[in-house]
Amino acid sequence: MAITGAAELLGAWEAGLAEAPVGRALLLHRTARPDVDAGRLPSVPVGEREADLFALRRALFGERMQVRLACRACGADMEFELDAGELAGSLGGRSAAESVVRVQQDRWDVEFRLPGVADLTAAARSRDPREALLDRCLVSAVHDGTAVTAGELPVPVQRRIAEAVEAADPGADLALNVACPECGQATRAELDIASYLWTELDAWARDVLLDVHLLATAYGWSESEILALSPLRRRYYLELCADV
């Protein structure tokens, strides 16, 4: 992963301001994977995308992630840390062959592609999301040597497909059970790394623009000249401005 410069990050942030959460997630994924054709990113398995975003978060803001949530049982505030590097490594990437799962049950032989964000988004808009997702991601289905369509898959086979997909792409639904230190009850915490990272990027961008404003006012430098400074040198010049 190439470390993106301040100007490129500000450009991604500016473009994301006009986007819905899905669009912002795609912008972040493009930032994380400049080596992949942008048109292919929406088809990348969800767990792989999450791994890419955790890796981007680690590169930009470090490994330690502070997460806060309220206990669902007693309402107490809970705070805990996650390691972005460990999460990126545990979710990992996969080859094209690993992006297809195979289910063999009774006389059924089914191959199913791991869903990407585009698949989930399109399925959510349909009248029957489960049927739409089966139809989009089914690679092949054979029963007793005869090819069949997604609509002909029996419920037990559909369940086996769902189980196989969950096992092959566990990062698609990253959730933690956090024990409350006050009451001891567990609260399920679902971490949306795209939303988390966007919130951090938004705060970073606004801080950087304030730095640009202060340094441009003090020294007459252009935005590009200020962004070319390292964060350490930029902070030093800001301290000098405060001492004047």
N, C-alpha and C positions, 0 to 999 in steps of 0.2 A: 504494500500500500504506500503510495506517495504521500508525504506530508503536505497538505494543502497550505498555501500561504494565506496571509491575512486578507489580501485583496480578493482572492478567490472565495474564501469563506464568507466575506461580506457580500459578495455577489450572490452566493447561494442563499444567504439569509434574506437579502432583498427580494430575490425571486420568490422565496417561500412565503413572504408576508401576504401575498395575494392568493395563496393556495390553501385548499382544504387540507386536513391532516394527511390524507392519502397522498396528495401531491407533495407535501413537505417530506414525507417518508421517502418518496421516490427521489427527491432532490438530495437528501442525505445519502441515499444508497448510491447515487451517481458520484457523489463526493468520495464515498468510501471505495468505490470500484471504478476508477477512471479507465481501467484496463479492459472493461467489459462494455460491449456495445449497449448504448442506452436503451435501445429497443428490446433487448433481451432481458433486462433487469426485472420487469414485472413478472416474468415467467420463472425466475429463480425460486426454488423451494423456500417457503417462508422461514424455516429454521436457518437456512444458509444466509438469508438476508439479515436475520437477527444477529448472526455471528459477525457479519460484515459491519453492522452498526455498532456492536460492542467493541470491535477492533478499532473503528473510527473514534469512538468515545475515548478509548484508551490512548490513542495517538494524540488527540486534541487536549484532553483534560485530565489524563492520568487514569490510574487503575481503580482508585477507591471511589465508589459511588455511595452517596448518602441517600437512604430511602426512608421516608416517613409515612406512616399510615395510622389510622385509628383502629383500636380493637373493636371488633364487631360485637363483642359480648358486653364490655363495660365502658367502651368509649375512650379509654386511656390512649394517649399519644405514645406511639412506639417509633423508635429510630434504630436502624441497623445499617451495616455496611455490606456492599457487594464488591466483588473484584471483577472488573470489566475484562481483564486479561484472561482470568480463569474461565469466565463465561464464554468468551469468544473461542477459546480453545476447546471447551467441552462441547459446544455446539458444532464447531468445525465446518469444513466444506465437504463436498462430495463430487464424485465424477458423474458424467452424464448417465452411465450405466446404473449408478447407485440412486439416481433420481427416479427410478422405476421399481415398484415393488411387485412381487408375484405372489398370488394366492392360489393354492391348489387345495380344493376341498371336494370330497366325494368325486364326482366326475366333472368338476369345474376346474378350468385353468384360466386365470385372469391376470392380466398385467395392467397396472395402474400407475400413472405418473403422479409424483408428489405435487400437490397444488402450489401454485405461486400466488402472489398478491392479486394479480389480474384475474385469476380463476375465482378466488374468494370474493372479490369485488363484484364480478359479473354474476356469480351465483346468488349473492345477497340481493340482487335486484330482481331476481326471478320469482315466480309464484311459488315454486318448490325448490329451495336452495340445494337440498340434498340431491335431488334428481338432476339439477343443472350441473352440479359439481361432478357427479358420476359421468354425465354425458361429456363434459369438457375434458376430463382427465383420463378416461378409459382409453387404454392403448389397444387392448384386445381382450376378448372374452370368448371362450370356447367351452361348449357343453356337449359331452359325448362326441367330440370331433366336429361339431357344428358351430360355426361362428354365430354369436348372438349380440344384441345391442345392449346398451346400459339399462334400458327400461325392462329388459327381460331377466335381470339379475335378481334372484330371490333375496329376501331380507337376511337370512343367515350369511350368505356370501357378502352382502353389503357390510354387515357387521365385521366380518373377517377383514375386509378391505380397510375399514376405518381403523381397526386394531393394528394392522400392518403399517398403515401410514403413520399412526401415532408413534409406533416403535421406531420407524425409520427416520422420522423427523420430529424428535421430542421438543426441539427448540421452537416449534411453531406455536406452542402454547406454554410459555414459560410462566410457571406459577410456583410460589413458595408458601409453605405453611409456617407462619411465624407465631411462636408462643408468646403470649402477653406476660410481661413480668409482674403485672398487678394481679390478674385473676387466673393466669395459667391457661386460659383458653387459646386455641389456635385460630388464627385469622388467615384466610387465603389471600395472598397478595399476588396479583397479576401485574407483571412488569412490562409496560409498553416502552421499549427502548427508544423507539422513534420519537414518541412524545417527550420522553425524559431528555433525550439528546437535543431536541429542538428547543426546549425550555432553556437549557444551558447555552446553546448557541445564541439564542435571542438575548440573554443577559450579557453574554460576552460581546456581541456586536454593539449593543447600546453603550457598553463601557468603552469599547474601542473608539466609537464615534465621538464620545465625550472627550477622550484623549486627543483625537484629531482636532476637535474644535479648540481645545485649550492650547495646544502646541501651535496650531495655525495662527491663533490670535497673538500668541507671545512671540513667535519667530517668523511668521509669514511664510512658513513652509506649505507646500501643496499636500494634498491627501496622500498621493503616491509616495512622496518623499517620507512622510511620517510613517506610513505602513511599511516602508522598506527598512525602518529601524527595527532592531530586535526588541522584544518586550522589555528586556532589562534596561537597554539604553533609553527606550521611551519613558520608562518609569523614572529613570534618573533625571531626564530633562523636566519631567513634571514636578519632581521634587525641587529642582532649581527654580522653577516658576513660583512655587509656593513660598520659597524663601525670599523672593524679591519683595 
